[in-house]
Amino acid sequence: MRMTPTRTPFADTADRLAMLYSESFGGKAKGRYRIPTKLVRQLAGRRRLYEDDIRTLTREMFERGYVLIDMESFFVVMGANSFVNYRRANEDVLP
């Protein structure tokens, strides 16, 4: 018998946040955006977001190819591929 993975309470929230990435709003066709913590709480159906909740939501977003950054009063959603082309620091550049 094959086990199906259990869907976390934040999976639906992550799906909605991921969908927003490809939606047109704020003068852009798609891409990174910020969203108020209050709105994320509403999407999740929670009065509060605890550290564990944010960690779970961050993991759910990463599984979908997005990075969720907690900025205290809002969250930033970016594509994980955005970071691939960043320049790399190594021992040679450290003072």
Residue pairs with C-beta under 8 A, 6 or more apart in sequence:
8 56
8 60
9 44
9 56
10 44
10 53
10 56
10 57
10 60
11 60
12 43
13 40
13 43
13 44
13 57
13 60
14 57
14 60
14 61
14 63
14 64
15 64
16 43
17 35
17 40
17 43
17 61
17 66
17 68
17 77
18 61
18 64
18 65
18 66
18 77
20 33
20 35
20 77
21 30
21 31
21 32
21 33
21 66
21 77
21 79
22 30
23 30
24 30
25 33
26 33
31 79
32 76
32 77
32 78
32 79
32 82
33 76
33 77
34 71
34 74
34 75
34 76
34 77
35 74
35 75
35 77
36 73
36 74
37 49
37 72
37 73
37 74
37 75
40 49
40 57
40 75
41 47
41 48
41 49
44 53
44 57
46 53
49 57
54 68
54 70
57 68
58 68
58 70
61 67
61 68
61 77
62 68
62 80
65 79
65 80
65 81
66 77
66 78
66 79
66 80
67 77
67 78
67 79
67 80
67 82
67 83
68 75
68 76
68 77
69 75
69 76
69 77
69 78
